[in-house]
Amino acid sequence: MLTEQPAIPLESEWTLPDRGTIGIIFLIITESALFTIFVVAYLVYAGKSLSGPYPKDVLELPVLASICLLSSSLTIVFAEHALEHNQLGRFKLWWLATICLGMEFLISTGLEWRKLIVEDHLTIATNLFGSTYYSLVGLHASHVIVGMSFLLLTLFATLSGFPIRTQVRRVKFLSWYWHFVDVVWIVVFLVVYVVGR
């Protein structure tokens, strides 16, 4: 007498992970390693300058700039959410708000550097503090500029009629990059303006 064998469940077919997701994850991992090197260099050389100016003499807490940049993580989430729900008007508004907040951060950084160079005579060649400060803060600013370029490109494409609703996935990746830039700023802020002073 034959007994019926229990059916063996078939495994679901394995598919490759999304290339874009893997790409942005590896970009963030690589950039994190780069920033780690610069942060460690800053910490190693903190307080080793033989001549001034020193951090405590010239650095002021960039509170407004920090609030603007960190708030932009919230506005980009609102923009992403609006796009996912086909609310193009709200998407444009929140996307523009993100750009304005990022621009305010860059302007504040530029004004800080102008003061440090012109009034405090701190350049990248002045001392170890100048070298490590401009390298670390400049590296972060360059990443903000890259992010801003893509944010502006997306806004211009949307305003000129490009069907941005078809690009939800890419907007999500850009949002991840922007969050990464904001998280890095928290580390830079703590290292340079709190610990390093």
Order of alpha helices (4+ residues) and beta strands (2+ residues): alpha-alpha-alpha-alpha-alpha-alpha
